[in-house]
């Protein structure tokens, strides 16, 4: 099938978005391809459509379990065979999915990155007809990126098992250094990048200098109708702020990673369906959520990097209509962020203490545990071993970046059952077990495919129609599982901790100090870049574009700077007078900013700096590589 035919048949769209068709054709031509598309730019179609145009299986590497589950559910709803393997699934369940993949049962198979080096992948992958390898959130492979994940480095090794298979890497946020690094780390056969501009013409960025942030937020939400997201720093603040908005008759709820998975899912669904207008959240909310009509995204604190801000703010206005990205800023915010970023690199002894506690928590023997997954409750872990929660979370993230462990968010996984016994064996078992007879008959009636593959089922529904308590039903299912009549994998909603290497003693725990120092320097550099964004009165969009390598990006015309929020300090006549004086100062040679300002009285410096910013944005004034200004 042709790509446009696939698009119409399965998605109902008449045409591709800009760049999608060229990216898809590059993949179909067998070329390694890197696609940089803005948040909401339709990255998933760039590998899903080629997967359906070709024979064979597309393997998708993604770090986000919730996103994988959503993608698989959406594909199945469209009649496309797909499955996902991630931490928390039982070994037998994983074995069934991989065997099905070898037999051509799926068009797309999603894998979490730490699964790549497991024995089962190494053994089964050569047996699969892999037509395409897709790497989502590809910036995770770069140590210079803002979300480095060591298991991504193993993807190049996997390519050796499928040497003729092209690769497509996708991301919404990558600086020029990261773009280069992605292609090198994924062993691209030739550089091949498709990059859309990072400009969002319908998204108005603003930085508002406010001390009373809550009242200003309230004012914004009253003026801007429609759905919104408000990002706060702490879990406690999300709850407090949601209650504050509710008191002022704004429909709001709160969301953070510490809530039970079922509760998070219910809150997210209510927001997606428009039952809740404003979601107040930590940065745990939003990944993989595609809601097109978000009208406002507000940040009450500085995020840690321009990448994080661009991705979170970019959730506004995906429908192409006007939307607002607002950062509420106070001078003390910069100091708070500097403290937080420096605190995120604790002393090595803290890492050793936390790692040793992990060994006790999981009861793993030294030398064992590689690839094993455990339910993990951070609050319980810290309480048990008398550890401070925020410091421990930071230490765990560093252990993850060093490749010792992987952490996954809690995701609600439904009960799965596969009625695997032959008809004769099942009939004999039913005769000998009356309760099992009732349950299997209900299973076959309610879920016709349960004897063909793992099927998500409702224990409540099964218990109701079998006329028994859920606890009794669970006992029947577990007994049948033990007797190898069926495969029974109970529901789960726990976060997952995976040991990527065999457990060692805390004394033998090692980190790459040079790499650690380099990551810290990069984190500080990104932090200073977002502080500069907040404190520099230049076109907000242009600042972000330049950070991502678009040096010639035009002023947006719709941010707070471009619309003159800061120009109210002087009249048009004053502005013109300053412009004439600047031309006189720079008539004979280019000068650094400090020398230009020295030509004016000190009390005029702030106004002159604003005029310079406007002239730079409008292209009337230029700045060379050394920072000197000239007309």
Secondary structure as UniProt FT lines:
FT   HELIX           3..6
FT   HELIX           7..11
FT   TURN            18..19
FT   HELIX           20..28
FT   TURN            29..30
FT   STRAND          33..36
FT   TURN            39..40
FT   TURN            43..44
FT   HELIX           45..53
FT   STRAND          57..61
FT   HELIX           65..77
FT   TURN            78..79
FT   STRAND          82..85
FT   TURN            87..88
FT   HELIX           91..102
FT   TURN            103..104
FT   STRAND          108..111
FT   HELIX           113..115
FT   TURN            116..117
FT   HELIX           119..124
FT   HELIX           125..127
FT   STRAND          130..135
FT   HELIX           138..141
FT   TURN            143..144
FT   TURN            146..147
FT   HELIX           150..154
FT   HELIX           155..159
FT   HELIX           160..162
FT   TURN            163..164
FT   STRAND          166..171
FT   HELIX           176..185
FT   TURN            186..187
FT   STRAND          193..195
FT   TURN            201..202
FT   STRAND          203..209
FT   HELIX           213..223
FT   STRAND          227..231
FT   HELIX           235..247
FT   TURN            248..249
FT   STRAND          252..255
FT   TURN            257..258
FT   HELIX           261..272
FT   TURN            273..274
FT   STRAND          278..281
FT   TURN            283..284
FT   TURN            287..288
FT   TURN            292..293
FT   STRAND          294..299
FT   HELIX           306..313
FT   TURN            314..315
FT   TURN            318..319
FT   STRAND          323..329
FT   HELIX           332..343
FT   HELIX           348..362
FT   TURN            366..367
FT   TURN            370..371
FT   STRAND          373..375
FT   HELIX           378..384
FT   TURN            385..386
FT   HELIX           389..401
FT   TURN            402..403
FT   STRAND          405..408
FT   STRAND          415..418
FT   HELIX           423..432
FT   HELIX           434..446
FT   HELIX           448..451
FT   STRAND          455..457
FT   HELIX           459..466
FT   HELIX           470..482
FT   TURN            483..484
FT   STRAND          487..489
FT   STRAND          496..499
FT   HELIX           506..508
FT   HELIX           513..535
FT   HELIX           540..547
FT   TURN            548..549
FT   TURN            551..552
FT   TURN            560..566
FT   HELIX           567..569
FT   HELIX           572..585
FT   STRAND          591..592
FT   HELIX           593..597
FT   TURN            598..599
FT   HELIX           602..604
FT   HELIX           605..617
FT   TURN            618..619
FT   STRAND          622..623
FT   TURN            625..626
FT   STRAND          628..630
//
